Amino acid sequence: MIYETLTEDDQEEALKELIEAGLDGPAGGIAKLVLAEGLDSLTKKQLSVFKKHVDPSLMEGCYNPQCSNQTLAGRQYCDSCAIRFG
């Protein structure tokens, strides 16, 4: 899972970004629950929804069209491009 590869700060930042961007329904509620109580607080069913609908959205493509790197949700540029364009 992407979530488990992120630092705690990045986990929090990405979840907040998804919620602010309008993640709603069960996925939005589960993202809020993880933000408040952590991933271990989820039931098996909630974890399944998290893995399917929230986790893939934690990372997105870099804004630079010539770059194929991924970046944290809500950030325009990957770390490399942020130095050049940020």
MODELLER restraints for C-alpha pairs under 7 A, 6 or more apart:
rsr = mdl.restraints
at = mdl.atoms
rsr.add(forms.Gaussian(group=physical.xy_distance, feature=features.Distance(at['CA:1:A'], at['CA:55:A']), mean=6.77, stdev=0.5))
rsr.add(forms.Gaussian(group=physical.xy_distance, feature=features.Distance(at['CA:2:A'], at['CA:55:A']), mean=6.08, stdev=0.5))
rsr.add(forms.Gaussian(group=physical.xy_distance, feature=features.Distance(at['CA:3:A'], at['CA:11:A']), mean=6.35, stdev=0.5))
rsr.add(forms.Gaussian(group=physical.xy_distance, feature=features.Distance(at['CA:3:A'], at['CA:55:A']), mean=6.10, stdev=0.5))
rsr.add(forms.Gaussian(group=physical.xy_distance, feature=features.Distance(at['CA:12:A'], at['CA:35:A']), mean=6.34, stdev=0.5))
rsr.add(forms.Gaussian(group=physical.xy_distance, feature=features.Distance(at['CA:14:A'], at['CA:58:A']), mean=5.66, stdev=0.5))
rsr.add(forms.Gaussian(group=physical.xy_distance, feature=features.Distance(at['CA:14:A'], at['CA:72:A']), mean=6.25, stdev=0.5))
rsr.add(forms.Gaussian(group=physical.xy_distance, feature=features.Distance(at['CA:14:A'], at['CA:73:A']), mean=5.31, stdev=0.5))
rsr.add(forms.Gaussian(group=physical.xy_distance, feature=features.Distance(at['CA:14:A'], at['CA:74:A']), mean=6.97, stdev=0.5))
rsr.add(forms.Gaussian(group=physical.xy_distance, feature=features.Distance(at['CA:15:A'], at['CA:31:A']), mean=6.24, stdev=0.5))
rsr.add(forms.Gaussian(group=physical.xy_distance, feature=features.Distance(at['CA:15:A'], at['CA:35:A']), mean=6.75, stdev=0.5))
rsr.add(forms.Gaussian(group=physical.xy_distance, feature=features.Distance(at['CA:17:A'], at['CA:73:A']), mean=6.52, stdev=0.5))
rsr.add(forms.Gaussian(group=physical.xy_distance, feature=features.Distance(at['CA:17:A'], at['CA:74:A']), mean=5.79, stdev=0.5))
rsr.add(forms.Gaussian(group=physical.xy_distance, feature=features.Distance(at['CA:19:A'], at['CA:28:A']), mean=6.28, stdev=0.5))
rsr.add(forms.Gaussian(group=physical.xy_distance, feature=features.Distance(at['CA:27:A'], at['CA:49:A']), mean=6.44, stdev=0.5))
rsr.add(forms.Gaussian(group=physical.xy_distance, feature=features.Distance(at['CA:27:A'], at['CA:50:A']), mean=6.42, stdev=0.5))
rsr.add(forms.Gaussian(group=physical.xy_distance, feature=features.Distance(at['CA:27:A'], at['CA:53:A']), mean=6.21, stdev=0.5))
rsr.add(forms.Gaussian(group=physical.xy_distance, feature=features.Distance(at['CA:27:A'], at['CA:54:A']), mean=6.26, stdev=0.5))
rsr.add(forms.Gaussian(group=physical.xy_distance, feature=features.Distance(at['CA:30:A'], at['CA:46:A']), mean=6.69, stdev=0.5))
rsr.add(forms.Gaussian(group=physical.xy_distance, feature=features.Distance(at['CA:30:A'], at['CA:50:A']), mean=6.69, stdev=0.5))
rsr.add(forms.Gaussian(group=physical.xy_distance, feature=features.Distance(at['CA:31:A'], at['CA:54:A']), mean=6.95, stdev=0.5))
rsr.add(forms.Gaussian(group=physical.xy_distance, feature=features.Distance(at['CA:57:A'], at['CA:73:A']), mean=6.92, stdev=0.5))
rsr.add(forms.Gaussian(group=physical.xy_distance, feature=features.Distance(at['CA:58:A'], at['CA:72:A']), mean=6.11, stdev=0.5))
rsr.add(forms.Gaussian(group=physical.xy_distance, feature=features.Distance(at['CA:58:A'], at['CA:73:A']), mean=5.17, stdev=0.5))
rsr.add(forms.Gaussian(group=physical.xy_distance, feature=features.Distance(at['CA:59:A'], at['CA:70:A']), mean=6.11, stdev=0.5))
rsr.add(forms.Gaussian(group=physical.xy_distance, feature=features.Distance(at['CA:59:A'], at['CA:71:A']), mean=5.42, stdev=0.5))
rsr.add(forms.Gaussian(group=physical.xy_distance, feature=features.Distance(at['CA:59:A'], at['CA:72:A']), mean=4.60, stdev=0.5))
rsr.add(forms.Gaussian(group=physical.xy_distance, feature=features.Distance(at['CA:59:A'], at['CA:73:A']), mean=4.93, stdev=0.5))
rsr.add(forms.Gaussian(group=physical.xy_distance, feature=features.Distance(at['CA:60:A'], at['CA:70:A']), mean=5.36, stdev=0.5))
rsr.add(forms.Gaussian(group=physical.xy_distance, feature=features.Distance(at['CA:60:A'], at['CA:71:A']), mean=5.45, stdev=0.5))
rsr.add(forms.Gaussian(group=physical.xy_distance, feature=features.Distance(at['CA:60:A'], at['CA:72:A']), mean=6.29, stdev=0.5))
rsr.add(forms.Gaussian(group=physical.xy_distance, feature=features.Distance(at['CA:60:A'], at['CA:73:A']), mean=5.68, stdev=0.5))
rsr.add(forms.Gaussian(group=physical.xy_distance, feature=features.Distance(at['CA:61:A'], at['CA:68:A']), mean=6.78, stdev=0.5))
rsr.add(forms.Gaussian(group=physical.xy_distance, feature=features.Distance(at['CA:61:A'], at['CA:69:A']), mean=6.19, stdev=0.5))
rsr.add(forms.Gaussian(group=physical.xy_distance, feature=features.Distance(at['CA:61:A'], at['CA:70:A']), mean=4.54, stdev=0.5))
rsr.add(forms.Gaussian(group=physical.xy_distance, feature=features.Distance(at['CA:61:A'], at['CA:71:A']), mean=5.99, stdev=0.5))
rsr.add(forms.Gaussian(group=physical.xy_distance, feature=features.Distance(at['CA:62:A'], at['CA:68:A']), mean=6.71, stdev=0.5))
rsr.add(forms.Gaussian(group=physical.xy_distance, feature=features.Distance(at['CA:62:A'], at['CA:69:A']), mean=5.76, stdev=0.5))
rsr.add(forms.Gaussian(group=physical.xy_distance, feature=features.Distance(at['CA:62:A'], at['CA:70:A']), mean=5.48, stdev=0.5))
rsr.add(forms.Gaussian(group=physical.xy_distance, feature=features.Distance(at['CA:62:A'], at['CA:71:A']), mean=5.74, stdev=0.5))
rsr.add(forms.Gaussian(group=physical.xy_distance, feature=features.Distance(at['CA:62:A'], at['CA:76:A']), mean=6.04, stdev=0.5))
rsr.add(forms.Gaussian(group=physical.xy_distance, feature=features.Distance(at['CA:62:A'], at['CA:77:A']), mean=4.77, stdev=0.5))
rsr.add(forms.Gaussian(group=physical.xy_distance, feature=features.Distance(at['CA:62:A'], at['CA:78:A']), mean=5.40, stdev=0.5))
rsr.add(forms.Gaussian(group=physical.xy_distance, feature=features.Distance(at['CA:63:A'], at['CA:76:A']), mean=5.14, stdev=0.5))
rsr.add(forms.Gaussian(group=physical.xy_distance, feature=features.Distance(at['CA:63:A'], at['CA:77:A']), mean=5.36, stdev=0.5))
rsr.add(forms.Gaussian(group=physical.xy_distance, feature=features.Distance(at['CA:64:A'], at['CA:77:A']), mean=6.73, stdev=0.5))
rsr.add(forms.Gaussian(group=physical.xy_distance, feature=features.Distance(at['CA:69:A'], at['CA:78:A']), mean=6.34, stdev=0.5))
rsr.add(forms.Gaussian(group=physical.xy_distance, feature=features.Distance(at['CA:70:A'], at['CA:78:A']), mean=6.23, stdev=0.5))
rsr.add(forms.Gaussian(group=physical.xy_distance, feature=features.Distance(at['CA:71:A'], at['CA:77:A']), mean=6.41, stdev=0.5))
rsr.add(forms.Gaussian(group=physical.xy_distance, feature=features.Distance(at['CA:71:A'], at['CA:78:A']), mean=4.75, stdev=0.5))
